[in-house]
Amino acid sequence: TGLEWYHLNPTNSVAMGIKKRNKVSATFSMSSLTDIIFLLLIFFMLTSSLVTPNALKLQLPGKSTPSSSSKKKPNIIKIETNGTFYYNSNRMSRSGLKKSMTTLKKRNPKASVVVQSSSKTSIDYVVTVMDILAQLKLAAVMDEID
């Protein structure tokens, strides 16, 4: 009969007294996550533009055409491994080197200097020379010698 069918039919949950369970939604709201990502992106973009590296500006040698300045004798500072400074083959102390660089700057504000040192030379000596050149705003080119 029709009544038996109600009791035997598993799809009719009302007749069997079984309640349907409410399924929990498995969706995830990405809007809060994207807000946080955009805020972090903006934060890092702003802070990275405010950070400026404090480094020495070096003019590295590259391909160029010969100019009138190539006829002049280059200004060469040679640093020995023991910390001895030579400016155009003349031995100098740190203070003498600074005086010579000041004179060079007065004669030619756009002068450049070649700094030659060995890979075995202490970095302290190289930094001393580069510091003098940076204070006087002279262009420097590093050259490694053996």
PyMOL CGO cylinders between C-alpha atoms (Angstrom):
from pymol import cmd
from pymol.cgo import CYLINDER

trace = [
    CYLINDER, 0.00, 0.00, 0.00, 0.94, 3.59, -0.12, 0.3, 1, 1, 1, 1, 1, 1,
    CYLINDER, 0.94, 3.59, -0.12, 1.70, 3.80, 3.61, 0.3, 1, 1, 1, 1, 1, 1,
    CYLINDER, 1.70, 3.80, 3.61, 4.34, 1.10, 3.48, 0.3, 1, 1, 1, 1, 1, 1,
    CYLINDER, 4.34, 1.10, 3.48, 6.08, 2.89, 0.70, 0.3, 1, 1, 1, 1, 1, 1,
    CYLINDER, 6.08, 2.89, 0.70, 6.49, 5.95, 2.93, 0.3, 1, 1, 1, 1, 1, 1,
    CYLINDER, 6.49, 5.95, 2.93, 8.21, 3.90, 5.61, 0.3, 1, 1, 1, 1, 1, 1,
    CYLINDER, 8.21, 3.90, 5.61, 10.50, 2.08, 3.21, 0.3, 1, 1, 1, 1, 1, 1,
    CYLINDER, 10.50, 2.08, 3.21, 11.50, 5.03, 1.02, 0.3, 1, 1, 1, 1, 1, 1,
    CYLINDER, 11.50, 5.03, 1.02, 14.77, 6.43, 2.39, 0.3, 1, 1, 1, 1, 1, 1,
    CYLINDER, 14.77, 6.43, 2.39, 14.41, 9.68, 0.45, 0.3, 1, 1, 1, 1, 1, 1,
    CYLINDER, 14.41, 9.68, 0.45, 11.39, 10.74, 2.46, 0.3, 1, 1, 1, 1, 1, 1,
    CYLINDER, 11.39, 10.74, 2.46, 13.02, 11.89, 5.69, 0.3, 1, 1, 1, 1, 1, 1,
    CYLINDER, 13.02, 11.89, 5.69, 9.85, 13.31, 7.19, 0.3, 1, 1, 1, 1, 1, 1,
    CYLINDER, 9.85, 13.31, 7.19, 8.08, 9.94, 7.20, 0.3, 1, 1, 1, 1, 1, 1,
    CYLINDER, 8.08, 9.94, 7.20, 11.13, 8.17, 8.69, 0.3, 1, 1, 1, 1, 1, 1,
    CYLINDER, 11.13, 8.17, 8.69, 11.65, 10.81, 11.40, 0.3, 1, 1, 1, 1, 1, 1,
    CYLINDER, 11.65, 10.81, 11.40, 15.17, 11.68, 10.22, 0.3, 1, 1, 1, 1, 1, 1,
    CYLINDER, 15.17, 11.68, 10.22, 16.06, 15.36, 10.13, 0.3, 1, 1, 1, 1, 1, 1,
    CYLINDER, 16.06, 15.36, 10.13, 18.24, 16.72, 7.35, 0.3, 1, 1, 1, 1, 1, 1,
    CYLINDER, 18.24, 16.72, 7.35, 21.53, 18.04, 8.58, 0.3, 1, 1, 1, 1, 1, 1,
    CYLINDER, 21.53, 18.04, 8.58, 22.48, 21.56, 7.58, 0.3, 1, 1, 1, 1, 1, 1,
    CYLINDER, 22.48, 21.56, 7.58, 25.76, 21.45, 5.71, 0.3, 1, 1, 1, 1, 1, 1,
    CYLINDER, 25.76, 21.45, 5.71, 28.39, 23.92, 6.90, 0.3, 1, 1, 1, 1, 1, 1,
    CYLINDER, 28.39, 23.92, 6.90, 29.51, 26.20, 4.10, 0.3, 1, 1, 1, 1, 1, 1,
    CYLINDER, 29.51, 26.20, 4.10, 33.12, 25.54, 3.14, 0.3, 1, 1, 1, 1, 1, 1,
    CYLINDER, 33.12, 25.54, 3.14, 33.62, 28.94, 1.50, 0.3, 1, 1, 1, 1, 1, 1,
    CYLINDER, 33.62, 28.94, 1.50, 36.43, 31.23, 2.66, 0.3, 1, 1, 1, 1, 1, 1,
    CYLINDER, 36.43, 31.23, 2.66, 36.24, 35.00, 2.43, 0.3, 1, 1, 1, 1, 1, 1,
    CYLINDER, 36.24, 35.00, 2.43, 39.35, 36.26, 0.67, 0.3, 1, 1, 1, 1, 1, 1,
    CYLINDER, 39.35, 36.26, 0.67, 38.48, 39.94, 1.11, 0.3, 1, 1, 1, 1, 1, 1,
    CYLINDER, 38.48, 39.94, 1.11, 40.11, 40.27, 4.53, 0.3, 1, 1, 1, 1, 1, 1,
    CYLINDER, 40.11, 40.27, 4.53, 43.23, 38.46, 3.32, 0.3, 1, 1, 1, 1, 1, 1,
    CYLINDER, 43.23, 38.46, 3.32, 43.55, 40.69, 0.25, 0.3, 1, 1, 1, 1, 1, 1,
    CYLINDER, 43.55, 40.69, 0.25, 43.14, 43.79, 2.43, 0.3, 1, 1, 1, 1, 1, 1,
    CYLINDER, 43.14, 43.79, 2.43, 46.05, 42.71, 4.58, 0.3, 1, 1, 1, 1, 1, 1,
    CYLINDER, 46.05, 42.71, 4.58, 48.19, 41.89, 1.54, 0.3, 1, 1, 1, 1, 1, 1,
    CYLINDER, 48.19, 41.89, 1.54, 47.53, 45.29, -0.03, 0.3, 1, 1, 1, 1, 1, 1,
    CYLINDER, 47.53, 45.29, -0.03, 48.34, 47.07, 3.24, 0.3, 1, 1, 1, 1, 1, 1,
    CYLINDER, 48.34, 47.07, 3.24, 51.63, 45.19, 3.49, 0.3, 1, 1, 1, 1, 1, 1,
    CYLINDER, 51.63, 45.19, 3.49, 52.42, 45.96, -0.13, 0.3, 1, 1, 1, 1, 1, 1,
    CYLINDER, 52.42, 45.96, -0.13, 51.81, 49.68, 0.38, 0.3, 1, 1, 1, 1, 1, 1,
    CYLINDER, 51.81, 49.68, 0.38, 53.85, 49.65, 3.60, 0.3, 1, 1, 1, 1, 1, 1,
    CYLINDER, 53.85, 49.65, 3.60, 56.90, 48.05, 1.95, 0.3, 1, 1, 1, 1, 1, 1,
    CYLINDER, 56.90, 48.05, 1.95, 56.64, 50.28, -1.11, 0.3, 1, 1, 1, 1, 1, 1,
    CYLINDER, 56.64, 50.28, -1.11, 56.65, 53.40, 1.05, 0.3, 1, 1, 1, 1, 1, 1,
    CYLINDER, 56.65, 53.40, 1.05, 59.43, 52.30, 3.37, 0.3, 1, 1, 1, 1, 1, 1,
    CYLINDER, 59.43, 52.30, 3.37, 61.69, 51.04, 0.58, 0.3, 1, 1, 1, 1, 1, 1,
    CYLINDER, 61.69, 51.04, 0.58, 61.50, 54.40, -1.22, 0.3, 1, 1, 1, 1, 1, 1,
    CYLINDER, 61.50, 54.40, -1.22, 62.63, 56.20, 1.96, 0.3, 1, 1, 1, 1, 1, 1,
    CYLINDER, 62.63, 56.20, 1.96, 65.71, 54.03, 2.41, 0.3, 1, 1, 1, 1, 1, 1,
    CYLINDER, 65.71, 54.03, 2.41, 68.74, 55.33, 0.54, 0.3, 1, 1, 1, 1, 1, 1,
    CYLINDER, 68.74, 55.33, 0.54, 71.97, 53.36, 0.63, 0.3, 1, 1, 1, 1, 1, 1,
    CYLINDER, 71.97, 53.36, 0.63, 74.95, 55.26, 2.00, 0.3, 1, 1, 1, 1, 1, 1,
    CYLINDER, 74.95, 55.26, 2.00, 77.61, 54.13, -0.41, 0.3, 1, 1, 1, 1, 1, 1,
    CYLINDER, 77.61, 54.13, -0.41, 80.54, 55.61, -2.25, 0.3, 1, 1, 1, 1, 1, 1,
    CYLINDER, 80.54, 55.61, -2.25, 79.89, 56.64, -5.83, 0.3, 1, 1, 1, 1, 1, 1,
    CYLINDER, 79.89, 56.64, -5.83, 82.47, 54.96, -8.01, 0.3, 1, 1, 1, 1, 1, 1,
    CYLINDER, 82.47, 54.96, -8.01, 83.00, 55.53, -11.69, 0.3, 1, 1, 1, 1, 1, 1,
    CYLINDER, 83.00, 55.53, -11.69, 83.94, 52.18, -13.09, 0.3, 1, 1, 1, 1, 1, 1,
    CYLINDER, 83.94, 52.18, -13.09, 85.94, 52.05, -16.30, 0.3, 1, 1, 1, 1, 1, 1,
    CYLINDER, 85.94, 52.05, -16.30, 83.96, 51.24, -19.39, 0.3, 1, 1, 1, 1, 1, 1,
    CYLINDER, 83.96, 51.24, -19.39, 84.01, 51.60, -23.13, 0.3, 1, 1, 1, 1, 1, 1,
    CYLINDER, 84.01, 51.60, -23.13, 84.37, 55.19, -24.21, 0.3, 1, 1, 1, 1, 1, 1,
    CYLINDER, 84.37, 55.19, -24.21, 85.82, 57.15, -27.06, 0.3, 1, 1, 1, 1, 1, 1,
    CYLINDER, 85.82, 57.15, -27.06, 89.12, 58.93, -26.50, 0.3, 1, 1, 1, 1, 1, 1,
    CYLINDER, 89.12, 58.93, -26.50, 88.56, 62.53, -25.49, 0.3, 1, 1, 1, 1, 1, 1,
    CYLINDER, 88.56, 62.53, -25.49, 90.70, 65.54, -24.82, 0.3, 1, 1, 1, 1, 1, 1,
    CYLINDER, 90.70, 65.54, -24.82, 90.95, 64.61, -21.15, 0.3, 1, 1, 1, 1, 1, 1,
    CYLINDER, 90.95, 64.61, -21.15, 92.76, 61.38, -22.06, 0.3, 1, 1, 1, 1, 1, 1,
    CYLINDER, 92.76, 61.38, -22.06, 95.79, 63.45, -23.10, 0.3, 1, 1, 1, 1, 1, 1,
    CYLINDER, 95.79, 63.45, -23.10, 96.26, 64.58, -19.50, 0.3, 1, 1, 1, 1, 1, 1,
    CYLINDER, 96.26, 64.58, -19.50, 98.29, 62.54, -17.07, 0.3, 1, 1, 1, 1, 1, 1,
    CYLINDER, 98.29, 62.54, -17.07, 95.93, 60.52, -14.84, 0.3, 1, 1, 1, 1, 1, 1,
    CYLINDER, 95.93, 60.52, -14.84, 95.89, 61.15, -11.11, 0.3, 1, 1, 1, 1, 1, 1,
    CYLINDER, 95.89, 61.15, -11.11, 96.90, 57.84, -9.55, 0.3, 1, 1, 1, 1, 1, 1,
    CYLINDER, 96.90, 57.84, -9.55, 96.90, 56.97, -5.87, 0.3, 1, 1, 1, 1, 1, 1,
    CYLINDER, 96.90, 56.97, -5.87, 98.68, 53.71, -5.20, 0.3, 1, 1, 1, 1, 1, 1,
    CYLINDER, 98.68, 53.71, -5.20, 98.21, 51.96, -1.87, 0.3, 1, 1, 1, 1, 1, 1,
    CYLINDER, 98.21, 51.96, -1.87, 100.87, 49.46, -0.85, 0.3, 1, 1, 1, 1, 1, 1,
    CYLINDER, 100.87, 49.46, -0.85, 100.02, 46.41, 1.27, 0.3, 1, 1, 1, 1, 1, 1,
    CYLINDER, 100.02, 46.41, 1.27, 101.82, 47.96, 4.26, 0.3, 1, 1, 1, 1, 1, 1,
    CYLINDER, 101.82, 47.96, 4.26, 99.63, 51.11, 4.10, 0.3, 1, 1, 1, 1, 1, 1,
    CYLINDER, 99.63, 51.11, 4.10, 102.05, 53.41, 2.25, 0.3, 1, 1, 1, 1, 1, 1,
    CYLINDER, 102.05, 53.41, 2.25, 100.33, 55.93, -0.05, 0.3, 1, 1, 1, 1, 1, 1,
    CYLINDER, 100.33, 55.93, -0.05, 101.78, 57.14, -3.35, 0.3, 1, 1, 1, 1, 1, 1,
    CYLINDER, 101.78, 57.14, -3.35, 100.26, 59.98, -5.35, 0.3, 1, 1, 1, 1, 1, 1,
    CYLINDER, 100.26, 59.98, -5.35, 101.64, 60.06, -8.90, 0.3, 1, 1, 1, 1, 1, 1,
    CYLINDER, 101.64, 60.06, -8.90, 104.69, 58.04, -7.70, 0.3, 1, 1, 1, 1, 1, 1,
    CYLINDER, 104.69, 58.04, -7.70, 105.38, 60.42, -4.78, 0.3, 1, 1, 1, 1, 1, 1,
    CYLINDER, 105.38, 60.42, -4.78, 105.26, 58.87, -1.32, 0.3, 1, 1, 1, 1, 1, 1,
    CYLINDER, 105.26, 58.87, -1.32, 102.80, 60.68, 0.96, 0.3, 1, 1, 1, 1, 1, 1,
    CYLINDER, 102.80, 60.68, 0.96, 101.28, 60.51, 4.40, 0.3, 1, 1, 1, 1, 1, 1,
    CYLINDER, 101.28, 60.51, 4.40, 97.52, 60.58, 4.95, 0.3, 1, 1, 1, 1, 1, 1,
    CYLINDER, 97.52, 60.58, 4.95, 97.55, 64.33, 5.69, 0.3, 1, 1, 1, 1, 1, 1,
    CYLINDER, 97.55, 64.33, 5.69, 99.82, 65.02, 2.69, 0.3, 1, 1, 1, 1, 1, 1,
    CYLINDER, 99.82, 65.02, 2.69, 97.48, 63.03, 0.48, 0.3, 1, 1, 1, 1, 1, 1,
    CYLINDER, 97.48, 63.03, 0.48, 94.52, 65.06, 1.72, 0.3, 1, 1, 1, 1, 1, 1,
    CYLINDER, 94.52, 65.06, 1.72, 96.36, 68.34, 0.98, 0.3, 1, 1, 1, 1, 1, 1,
    CYLINDER, 96.36, 68.34, 0.98, 97.25, 67.14, -2.51, 0.3, 1, 1, 1, 1, 1, 1,
    CYLINDER, 97.25, 67.14, -2.51, 93.64, 66.11, -3.19, 0.3, 1, 1, 1, 1, 1, 1,
    CYLINDER, 93.64, 66.11, -3.19, 92.39, 69.50, -1.95, 0.3, 1, 1, 1, 1, 1, 1,
    CYLINDER, 92.39, 69.50, -1.95, 94.81, 71.22, -4.32, 0.3, 1, 1, 1, 1, 1, 1,
    CYLINDER, 94.81, 71.22, -4.32, 93.67, 68.96, -7.16, 0.3, 1, 1, 1, 1, 1, 1,
    CYLINDER, 93.67, 68.96, -7.16, 90.03, 69.78, -6.42, 0.3, 1, 1, 1, 1, 1, 1,
    CYLINDER, 90.03, 69.78, -6.42, 90.77, 73.54, -6.52, 0.3, 1, 1, 1, 1, 1, 1,
    CYLINDER, 90.77, 73.54, -6.52, 92.60, 73.21, -9.86, 0.3, 1, 1, 1, 1, 1, 1,
    CYLINDER, 92.60, 73.21, -9.86, 89.98, 70.95, -11.45, 0.3, 1, 1, 1, 1, 1, 1,
    CYLINDER, 89.98, 70.95, -11.45, 86.61, 70.49, -9.68, 0.3, 1, 1, 1, 1, 1, 1,
    CYLINDER, 86.61, 70.49, -9.68, 85.70, 67.64, -12.06, 0.3, 1, 1, 1, 1, 1, 1,
    CYLINDER, 85.70, 67.64, -12.06, 88.95, 65.75, -11.62, 0.3, 1, 1, 1, 1, 1, 1,
    CYLINDER, 88.95, 65.75, -11.62, 88.97, 62.01, -11.20, 0.3, 1, 1, 1, 1, 1, 1,
    CYLINDER, 88.97, 62.01, -11.20, 91.44, 59.81, -9.38, 0.3, 1, 1, 1, 1, 1, 1,
    CYLINDER, 91.44, 59.81, -9.38, 92.49, 56.22, -10.01, 0.3, 1, 1, 1, 1, 1, 1,
    CYLINDER, 92.49, 56.22, -10.01, 92.93, 54.30, -6.77, 0.3, 1, 1, 1, 1, 1, 1,
    CYLINDER, 92.93, 54.30, -6.77, 95.21, 51.30, -7.20, 0.3, 1, 1, 1, 1, 1, 1,
    CYLINDER, 95.21, 51.30, -7.20, 95.56, 48.63, -4.54, 0.3, 1, 1, 1, 1, 1, 1,
    CYLINDER, 95.56, 48.63, -4.54, 96.38, 44.97, -4.28, 0.3, 1, 1, 1, 1, 1, 1,
    CYLINDER, 96.38, 44.97, -4.28, 93.85, 42.39, -3.17, 0.3, 1, 1, 1, 1, 1, 1,
    CYLINDER, 93.85, 42.39, -3.17, 96.16, 41.81, -0.20, 0.3, 1, 1, 1, 1, 1, 1,
    CYLINDER, 96.16, 41.81, -0.20, 95.94, 45.46, 0.93, 0.3, 1, 1, 1, 1, 1, 1,
    CYLINDER, 95.94, 45.46, 0.93, 93.93, 45.99, 4.09, 0.3, 1, 1, 1, 1, 1, 1,
    CYLINDER, 93.93, 45.99, 4.09, 90.51, 47.43, 3.39, 0.3, 1, 1, 1, 1, 1, 1,
    CYLINDER, 90.51, 47.43, 3.39, 91.15, 50.07, 6.08, 0.3, 1, 1, 1, 1, 1, 1,
    CYLINDER, 91.15, 50.07, 6.08, 93.75, 51.78, 3.89, 0.3, 1, 1, 1, 1, 1, 1,
    CYLINDER, 93.75, 51.78, 3.89, 91.45, 51.75, 0.88, 0.3, 1, 1, 1, 1, 1, 1,
    CYLINDER, 91.45, 51.75, 0.88, 88.58, 53.16, 2.94, 0.3, 1, 1, 1, 1, 1, 1,
    CYLINDER, 88.58, 53.16, 2.94, 90.87, 55.92, 4.23, 0.3, 1, 1, 1, 1, 1, 1,
    CYLINDER, 90.87, 55.92, 4.23, 91.65, 57.05, 0.69, 0.3, 1, 1, 1, 1, 1, 1,
    CYLINDER, 91.65, 57.05, 0.69, 88.06, 56.68, -0.49, 0.3, 1, 1, 1, 1, 1, 1,
    CYLINDER, 88.06, 56.68, -0.49, 86.88, 58.69, 2.52, 0.3, 1, 1, 1, 1, 1, 1,
    CYLINDER, 86.88, 58.69, 2.52, 89.23, 61.56, 1.61, 0.3, 1, 1, 1, 1, 1, 1,
    CYLINDER, 89.23, 61.56, 1.61, 87.96, 61.51, -1.98, 0.3, 1, 1, 1, 1, 1, 1,
    CYLINDER, 87.96, 61.51, -1.98, 84.32, 61.36, -0.86, 0.3, 1, 1, 1, 1, 1, 1,
    CYLINDER, 84.32, 61.36, -0.86, 84.78, 64.33, 1.49, 0.3, 1, 1, 1, 1, 1, 1,
    CYLINDER, 84.78, 64.33, 1.49, 86.21, 66.38, -1.38, 0.3, 1, 1, 1, 1, 1, 1,
    CYLINDER, 86.21, 66.38, -1.38, 83.61, 65.01, -3.81, 0.3, 1, 1, 1, 1, 1, 1,
    CYLINDER, 83.61, 65.01, -3.81, 86.23, 63.75, -6.23, 0.3, 1, 1, 1, 1, 1, 1,
    CYLINDER, 86.23, 63.75, -6.23, 85.38, 60.95, -8.64, 0.3, 1, 1, 1, 1, 1, 1,
    CYLINDER, 85.38, 60.95, -8.64, 87.27, 57.72, -8.00, 0.3, 1, 1, 1, 1, 1, 1,
    CYLINDER, 87.27, 57.72, -8.00, 88.01, 54.67, -10.11, 0.3, 1, 1, 1, 1, 1, 1,
    CYLINDER, 88.01, 54.67, -10.11, 89.22, 51.51, -8.38, 0.3, 1, 1, 1, 1, 1, 1,
    CYLINDER, 89.22, 51.51, -8.38, 91.96, 49.45, -10.01, 0.3, 1, 1, 1, 1, 1, 1,
    CYLINDER, 91.96, 49.45, -10.01, 93.41, 46.23, -8.67, 0.3, 1, 1, 1, 1, 1, 1,
    CYLINDER, 93.41, 46.23, -8.67, 97.11, 45.60, -9.10, 0.3, 1, 1, 1, 1, 1, 1,
    CYLINDER, 97.11, 45.60, -9.10, 99.23, 42.60, -8.21, 0.3, 1, 1, 1, 1, 1, 1,
]
cmd.load_cgo(trace, "trace")
